[in-house]
Every structure is written in structure tokens, then in C-alpha cells.
Amino acid sequence: MRTTNPVFNSDIETQVLDSEPMSISGTINKTFVLLFCSLIPAAVAWYQALLGYTDKVKMIMLIGLIVGAISAFVVIINKKTAPYLAPVYAFAEGALLGGLSGFVEKIYPGIAIQAVGGTFLVLFVMLGLYKMKLIRATQRFKSTVFAATTAICILYFGAFIASFFGIQIPFIFSAGPIGIGFSMLVIIIAALNLIIDFDQIEEYSMKMLPKYFEWFFAFGLMITLVWLYLEILRLISLLRSNN
């Protein structure tokens, strides 16, 4: 069953090794390393945005966007580059998200901490639900989440293209009840994608993959966390705009 995460969708060959294979604990450790790599540039870009260096931060965000996209593409194509390029991706995404968060922070003080806290809360809650087997990544579950995530991606892409022609999709991107409800729905779908990510990591850890796959799967989990953070940031901004 394919998932919406491009990392877990890529072809992965199973093999028996004569050395230590990837493990769940190793993947978790690599994930925290990537989170740390994103923290420093995020803090710098966030602070620069608060100081009012708008042009400088926009340039940092643009570089982060380009470097992040290129490094992600290369890692997905060539998994052996994950130990080297996954930290680059995390660093670039940290710069991008930090700058964006800084701009939003100037409008809604304290929102960045709220979004970070919300992201980690969702991560640990979903991990707990998965470990206690309260949510199982069955084939039906995966198919449903895949369909929902694909629909969201198509909608976002359509809205992006429409914006070039001055067309705005009404209601769902507004601060009204429909927009807030849609944002909550997207966060739920993003959170459910974490369950699929956990399941894939556990499954492949039993297939004797090389050690560098710990970086590869940690990179995949980072992609979902970046999406989740952006959606939580958006939801909080919608809620606070109504106050």
C-alpha cells in the first residue's frame, strides 16, 4: 500500500546485511537530530523577522525553500545521500519556517511557541496511540488517509494556481467557521499520516535495511512534521484573528 509521504512511497529493496541494520530507536534518534538541526536556523530567522529585517528574512526563506526542495528531491531519488542531505533539508526548512513564523509572530505574539508546542503534542499523542495500538494502520485506514491527503494536495495546488489569476476559493481559507473547520480537518489528516509513518518505520526496521535508512526514514517523518506545523500555525492564526 502506497502512502502520501513521498519518502515512504519510494522503492525500497529489502536485503540481509552482514552489519548492523537500521532500527526504530536509531530512526527516532536521527529524527531528534534533524529537529535540532532545524531549530538553530529557525530561531535566527524568527528573530531577524521580529527585528524588522523583512528583505533579509525573505531572502533567507527563499534560499531555504530552494535548498530544501532540491535536497529533498535528491534524497528521495538517491537514499544513500540521506545521512548527508537530510540535515541540510532540516536546516533549510528551519530557516523557511522560522522566517514565516517570525512574520506571523509580529501579528500574533506568542503564536510560534503555541504552534511548536501543538506540533510536539500531536506527535507524542499519535505516537502513544500507535504504541498502545488504539489506532492501527490497516489497509482501509491507509487507503482512507491516502485519499483524504491526496484531495487536500489537489485543493491546495488548485488554490495556488488560481491565485495567479486573482481567483480565491471562498470560505475554506477564511477565518470563518468553515475555514477554521477545514483547517482542523487538515490537521487531523496530517496527524493520521504520522500513524502511517510510524507503521512504515516499524515494518521496514524488520527487513534488515542498511543503517543509512535511519536517516532516510527520519527525513520522511520530518516532511510530515513540517506539514503539521504549518497547518497548526495556520489554525492558530485563524482563531486569533477572530479575537
Secondary structure by P-SEA (a helix, b strand, c coil): ccccccccccbbbbbbbccccccaaaaaaaaaaaaaaaaaaaaaaaaaaaacaaaaaaaaaaaaaaaaaaaaaaaaaccccccccaaaaaaaaaaaaaaaaaaaaaaccaaaaaaaaaaaaaaaaaaaaaaaccccccaaaaaaaaaaaaaaaaaaaaaaaaaaacccccccccccaaaaaaaaaaaaaaaaaaaaaaaaaaaaaacccccaaaaaaaaaaaaaaaaaaaaaaaaaaaaaaac
